[in-house]
């Protein structure tokens, strides 16, 4: 059961609404393709560095094939990521930096796109097993929508990580141990996915909880032993160092961000009072953190409710809440939305709250943005088109809208969870009451005799 108390059926007529939402994604893709054909680069919110395509992959692969990942580069990736890239890369290509790797390492490029193709197949089969009727549109929106395409364009390790994530959280694998291993590998790619283990404890699935946690430790220990570096202390030290320097540059993180935390860092790094006055800044400054705290509180309440009635809530709903609170609290990059969208698209159109979450999920897949304020103009070469392009960099409306959509999903699923627990409690009480009345009825007692 999902939705608000008293809601029945599908709530919002998905037979009409879902194709319209998907059409928005298609229109956005067509607009993006047209802009690329005309201008030679992908429009916002694609990365503003037109020469940096796929470089998340090859920057990391460079340090997988050369010493210094933790003490020189200061990475926060667990060692498993580097073991993976060391296997699926050509060592000889990284003699002269990451860019030489991009132009030479065909194995790395093939692995990136091979994982993407695998994701397309895995997501389709997972959704078909879950709900044949809604599978095609949701599969296409997720696999060809903005977060997934952005992850591929960046060459981020989200792509192979999502392969493991979908195998672990979908129903495609029948073996519990293989699913534990897949979940453990996804967590060793992206440690914030450890939050998805919490729902197993809330659902009191202790065997699964222990199995996943043991697998996480074993994968980490094995990769640490193979790589020889990446101890827990190194990871903790680099994580704190990364946070102390503010992580990514505030404007770069906000350009296509998942959390208002990056927007808050941007507001505090720019002397806005010189332009808009101190009163407006004082009014706006507390809002991002207030919205984040409200979302965290909503998830805590939902988790407490789910712990009281674990059978009333699905595991993928609780996992979606865990991912949502991670995305909205810390800036991990908007390509990480693929994890949240995969889980939200498991929901059915029942009730206002869940319907709102699904609408927001589709909107997050739409690859469209509009520049609100242009900060500067640049002329530079573009890697994908091989052309010299004119590019405006500035503040877009999506910087403010997309983190809000993630928070709306968080609020909506938390409200639906509390409502479902309340309804389950009412049904149990009603059933108990009817049994009690029956036990006092001598005719009913006689009929059982």
C-alpha positions in Angstrom: 0.0 0.0 0.0 1.2 3.5 -0.8 -0.3 6.9 -0.6 -2.3 9.0 1.8 -5.1 7.7 4.1 -8.2 7.1 2.2 -6.6 7.1 -1.3 -7.8 4.3 -3.5 -6.9 3.1 -7.0 -4.2 4.9 -9.0 -4.8 8.4 -7.6 -3.6 10.4 -10.5 -4.5 8.8 -13.9 -1.2 7.5 -14.9 -2.6 6.2 -18.2 -2.6 9.8 -19.4 0.0 11.5 -17.2 2.9 9.1 -17.5 3.2 9.4 -21.3 3.0 13.2 -21.0 5.9 13.2 -18.5 7.9 10.9 -20.7 7.2 13.1 -23.7 8.9 15.9 -21.8 12.0 13.8 -21.6 11.9 13.0 -25.3 11.5 16.7 -26.1 14.4 17.6 -23.9 16.6 15.0 -25.6 15.6 16.3 -29.0 16.4 19.9 -27.9 19.8 18.7 -26.6 20.6 16.9 -29.8 19.6 20.0 -31.9 21.8 22.3 -29.7 24.7 20.0 -30.1 24.3 19.7 -33.9 24.1 23.5 -34.1 26.6 24.7 -31.6 29.0 21.7 -31.2 28.5 21.2 -27.4 25.9 19.9 -25.0 23.9 22.7 -23.4 23.5 23.1 -19.6 23.4 21.3 -17.3 26.1 19.3 -19.2 29.6 20.0 -17.9 30.8 23.5 -18.9 34.3 22.3 -19.7 33.9 21.2 -23.3 37.2 19.4 -23.3 36.6 17.3 -20.2 34.2 14.6 -21.5 34.8 11.1 -19.9 37.6 12.5 -17.8 36.2 11.3 -14.4 37.0 7.9 -15.7 40.5 8.6 -17.1 41.6 10.8 -14.2 40.9 8.0 -11.8 42.4 5.4 -14.2 45.6 7.4 -14.3 46.0 7.0 -10.5 45.0 3.4 -10.7 48.0 2.8 -12.9 50.4 5.2 -11.1 51.3 5.6 -7.4 50.0 8.5 -5.3 46.2 8.1 -5.4 45.8 8.7 -1.7 48.9 10.8 -0.7 49.2 13.0 -3.8 45.8 13.1 -5.4 44.0 12.8 -2.1 41.2 10.6 -3.4 38.2 9.6 -1.4 37.5 6.5 -3.5 37.8 3.2 -1.7 40.6 0.9 -3.2 38.0 -1.3 -5.0 37.5 1.5 -7.6 41.2 1.5 -8.4 41.4 -2.3 -8.6 38.5 -2.3 -11.0 40.1 0.4 -13.2 43.5 -1.3 -13.0 41.9 -4.4 -14.5 39.9 -2.6 -17.2 42.6 -0.2 -18.5 45.8 -0.4 -20.5 48.7 0.5 -18.2 50.9 1.7 -21.1 48.5 4.4 -22.0 49.0 6.4 -18.8 52.7 7.4 -19.2 51.8 11.1 -19.9 48.8 11.9 -17.8 45.0 11.2 -17.9 44.4 12.9 -21.3 46.9 10.5 -23.0 44.8 7.7 -21.4 41.6 9.0 -23.0 43.2 9.1 -26.5 44.8 5.7 -26.1 43.0 3.4 -23.6 40.4 1.7 -25.8 39.8 -0.9 -23.1 38.7 1.7 -20.6 36.4 3.4 -23.1 34.9 0.0 -24.1 34.3 -0.8 -20.4 32.6 2.5 -19.7 30.1 2.0 -22.6 29.9 -1.7 -22.0 28.7 -1.0 -18.5 26.2 1.5 -19.8 24.8 -1.0 -22.3 24.6 -3.6 -19.5 22.7 -1.0 -17.4 20.1 -0.5 -20.2 19.5 -4.3 -20.3 19.5 -4.8 -16.6 17.1 -1.9 -15.9 14.6 -3.1 -18.6 14.6 -6.6 -17.2 14.2 -5.4 -13.6 11.3 -3.2 -14.4 9.6 -5.9 -16.6 9.7 -8.2 -13.6 8.3 -5.5 -11.3 5.5 -4.1 -13.5 5.2 -4.8 -17.2 2.8 -2.0 -17.8 5.0 0.9 -16.7 8.3 -0.7 -17.5 9.0 0.7 -21.0 8.5 4.4 -20.2 10.3 4.3 -16.9 13.2 2.3 -18.4 13.6 4.7 -21.2 13.4 7.8 -18.9 16.0 6.4 -16.6 18.5 5.0 -19.1 18.3 7.9 -21.6 17.4 10.7 -19.2 19.6 13.5 -17.9 21.4 11.8 -14.9 22.4 8.7 -16.7 23.6 10.5 -19.8 25.5 13.0 -17.7 27.2 10.1 -15.8 28.3 8.6 -19.2 29.4 12.0 -20.5 31.5 12.5 -17.4 32.7 8.9 -17.5 32.0 8.7 -13.8 32.3 5.4 -11.9 28.6 5.8 -11.2 28.1 3.8 -14.5 29.7 0.5 -13.3 28.5 1.2 -9.8 24.9 1.4 -11.0 25.4 -2.0 -12.7 26.1 -3.5 -9.3 23.4 -1.4 -7.6 20.6 -2.5 -10.0 21.6 -6.2 -9.7 21.7 -5.9 -5.9 18.4 -4.0 -5.5 16.4 -5.4 -8.4 15.0 -8.9 -8.7 17.0 -10.1 -11.7 19.4 -12.2 -9.6 17.8 -15.1 -7.8 20.8 -15.9 -5.6 20.8 -13.9 -2.3 24.5 -14.2 -2.1 25.1 -12.8 -5.5 22.8 -9.9 -4.6 24.8 -9.3 -1.4 28.0 -9.2 -3.4 26.5 -6.8 -6.0 25.3 -4.5 -3.2 28.7 -4.7 -1.5 30.5 -3.8 -4.7 28.3 -0.8 -5.3 29.0 0.4 -1.8 32.8 -0.1 -2.4 32.4 2.1 -5.4 30.4 4.8 -3.7 30.4 4.6 0.1 27.4 6.8 0.6 25.3 3.9 -0.7 25.9 2.2 2.7 22.8 4.1 3.7 20.8 1.6 1.6 21.7 -1.2 4.1 19.7 0.6 6.9 16.3 -0.5 5.4 17.3 -4.1 5.8 17.6 -3.5 9.6 14.3 -1.6 9.7 12.6 -4.4 7.9 14.3 -6.9 10.4 15.8 -8.8 7.5 18.8 -9.7 9.7 20.2 -12.4 7.5 20.3 -10.0 4.5 21.7 -7.2 6.7 24.5 -9.4 8.0 25.2 -10.9 4.6 25.6 -7.5 2.9 27.7 -6.1 5.7 30.0 -9.1 5.7 30.3 -8.8 1.9 31.1 -5.1 2.1 34.0 -5.8 4.5 35.3 -8.7 2.4 35.3 -6.7 -0.8 37.0 -3.8 0.9 39.6 -6.0 2.6 40.4 -7.9 -0.6 40.8 -4.7 -2.8 42.9 -3.1 -0.1 45.2 -6.1 0.0 45.5 -6.1 -3.8 46.1 -2.4 -4.1 48.3 -2.1 -1.1 46.9 1.4 -0.2 43.5 2.8 0.8 43.4 2.0 4.5 40.5 3.2 6.6 42.6 5.9 8.1 43.7 7.2 4.7 40.1 7.3 3.6 39.0 9.2 6.7 41.9 11.6 6.5 41.2 12.4 2.8 37.5 12.7 3.3 37.9 15.3 6.1 40.6 17.1 4.0 38.2 17.2 1.1 35.4 18.6 3.2 37.7 21.2 4.9 38.7 22.7 1.6 35.0 22.9 0.6 35.0 19.9 -1.8 34.5 20.9 -5.4 34.5 24.6 -6.3 31.1 25.9 -5.2 29.9 27.2 -8.6 31.1 24.0 -10.3 29.3 21.8 -7.8 26.1 24.0 -8.0 26.1 23.9 -11.8 24.5 20.5 -11.8 24.0 19.7 -8.2 21.8 17.4 -6.1 21.9 19.3 -2.8 21.3 22.9 -1.6 24.5 22.5 0.4 26.5 23.4 -2.7 24.3 26.4 -3.3 24.8 27.5 0.3 28.6 27.2 -0.1 28.3 29.4 -3.2 26.2 32.0 -1.4 28.9 32.2 1.3 31.8 32.3 -1.0 30.6 35.2 -3.1 30.3 38.8 -1.7 26.6 39.0 -2.6 25.9 41.8 -0.2 27.8 44.1 -2.6 25.1 43.4 -5.2 21.8 42.7 -3.5 22.2 44.1 0.0 22.7 42.4 3.4 18.9 42.1 4.2 18.2 39.8 1.3 21.3 37.7 2.0 20.3 37.3 5.6 16.8 36.2 4.6 18.0 33.7 2.0 21.1 32.2 3.7 19.3 30.0 6.3 16.8 28.6 3.8 18.9 25.9 2.1 19.9 24.3 5.4 16.4 24.6 6.8 15.0 22.7 3.8 17.7 20.0 4.2 17.0 19.6 7.9 13.3 19.3 7.3 14.1 16.5 4.8 16.3 14.7 7.3 13.7 15.0 10.0 11.0 13.6 7.7 13.1 10.6 6.8 13.8 9.9 10.5 10.1 10.0 11.3 9.4 7.7 8.3 12.1 5.3 9.4 10.7 5.1 13.0 7.2 4.5 11.6 8.6 1.7 9.3 10.4 0.1 12.2 7.0 -0.1 14.0 5.3 -1.7 11.0 8.0 -3.2 8.8 5.6 -5.3 6.7 3.7 -2.2 5.6 6.5 -0.6 3.7 8.6 -2.0 0.8 12.3 -2.2 1.0 12.8 -0.2 -2.2 10.8 2.7 -0.7 13.0 2.8 2.4 16.1 2.5 0.2 14.9 5.4 -1.9 14.5 7.5 1.3 18.0 6.5 2.4 19.5 7.6 -1.0 17.5 10.8 -1.1 18.7 12.0 2.3 22.3 11.2 1.3 21.9 13.2 -2.0 20.2 16.1 -0.4 22.6 16.4 2.6 26.0 16.1 0.8 26.9 17.2 -2.7 27.9 14.0 -4.5 27.0 15.1 -8.0 23.7 14.9 -9.8 24.6 11.8 -11.7 24.0 10.0 -8.4 20.3 10.6 -9.0 20.3 7.4 -11.0 20.2 5.4 -7.8 17.2 7.3 -6.5 15.4 7.2 -9.8 15.8 3.5 -10.1 14.1 3.0 -6.8 11.4 5.7 -7.1 10.3 4.2 -10.5 9.4 1.0 -8.6 6.5 2.9 -7.1 2.9 2.7 -8.4 0.6 5.6 -8.9 -1.4 5.4 -5.6 -2.1 8.5 -3.6 -1.0 12.1 -4.0 2.3 11.7 -2.2 3.7 8.8 -4.3 2.3 10.5 -7.5 4.2 13.6 -6.6 7.4 11.6 -6.1 7.0 10.0 -9.6 6.3 13.3 -11.2 9.5 14.8 -9.7 11.4 11.7 -10.8 10.4 12.2 -14.4 11.2 15.9 -14.2 14.7 15.1 -13.0 15.2 13.1 -16.2 14.4 16.0 -18.5 17.7 17.3 -20.0 16.7 20.9 -20.3 17.9 24.0 -18.5 17.9 27.8 -19.1 20.6 30.3 -18.3 19.3 32.9 -15.8 22.5 35.0 -15.6 25.5 34.8 -17.8 28.7 35.4 -15.9 31.2 35.2 -18.7 31.7 34.1 -22.3 34.4 31.8 -23.5 35.7 30.5 -26.8 37.3 27.1 -26.6 37.6 23.8 -28.4 35.1 21.0 -27.9 36.3 17.4 -27.6 33.1 15.6 -28.9 32.5 17.8 -31.9 36.1 18.8 -32.7 35.0 22.3 -33.2 35.8 25.7 -31.6 32.7 26.8 -29.8 31.3 29.9 -28.1 30.1 29.0 -24.6 28.3 31.1 -21.9 28.9 30.1 -18.3 26.6 31.4 -15.6 23.7 30.7 -13.2 20.9 28.6 -14.5 17.4 28.0 -13.2 18.1 24.2 -12.8 20.6 25.0 -10.0 17.7 25.9 -7.8 15.0 23.6 -9.2 16.7 20.2 -9.2 17.8 20.0 -5.6 14.3 21.1 -4.7 12.8 18.2 -6.7 15.0 15.7 -4.8 13.8 17.2 -1.5 10.2 17.0 -2.8 10.7 13.3 -3.5 12.1 12.9 0.0 9.2 14.7 1.6 6.6 12.9 -0.5 7.9 9.4 0.2 8.3 10.1 3.9 4.7 11.3 4.0 3.5 8.2 2.1 5.4 6.0 4.4 3.9 7.4 7.6 0.5 7.3 5.9 0.9 3.6 4.9 2.0 2.7 8.5 -1.0 4.5 9.9 -3.4 2.7 7.5 -1.7 -0.7 8.3 -2.3 0.0 12.0 -5.9 0.8 11.3 -6.4 -2.4 9.4 -4.8 -4.4 12.1 -7.0 -2.8 14.8 -10.1 -3.3 12.7 -9.2 -7.0 12.2 -8.5 -7.4 15.9 -11.8 -5.7 16.7 -13.8 -8.0 14.4 -12.2 -11.1 15.9 -13.0 -9.9 19.3 -16.7 -9.2 18.4 -16.9 -12.7 16.8 -15.5 -14.3 19.9 -18.4 -12.8 22.0 -21.0 -14.0 19.5 -22.3 -17.4 20.6 -23.8 -18.1 17.2 -20.4 -17.5 15.6 -18.7 -19.7 18.2 -21.3 -22.4 17.5 -20.7 -22.2 13.8 -17.0 -22.9 14.3 -17.8 -25.9 16.5 
